[in-house]
Amino acid sequence: MKIDSFIAITKALSDSHRVRALAALRNGELCVCQIIELLALAPSTVSKHMSILKQAGLVESRKEGRWIYYRLPARDDLKTMQWIIRAIANTPEILDDDKRLKKITCADLEIMCKKQRNGKC
């Protein structure tokens, strides 16, 4: 690993919202609308956070129609991610997020998007 990559990863992990987003992705891919709902932040703020995580190589994304989905990288060699998840998996914040995420993933994406954008989906 190059020093620049290490610095990008440590910077990406320096924000609790980004760490929470990573933890949420440990069980699979999520739409950005679901991440917005979980973190209770503005769409532009979540997009910035996810961009930082992507630049650090901690998440991957794909676009399907109007939806953008994020997931953890498929690589098995990302020991950093395994360490992060083990370190925070049982913290009160992540356990609370896990409960909220169960409800969020059952919600209709179209309705969630309209709610977040005041009907401008």
Protein Blocks (a to p, Z undefined) as FASTA:
>chain_A
ZZklmmmmmmmmmpfklmmmmmmmmnoccdfklmmmmnopafklmmmmmmmmmmnopacc
ddehjbccddddfbfklmmlmmmmmmmmmgmklmmmmmmmmmmmmpcfklmmmmmnnopZ
Z
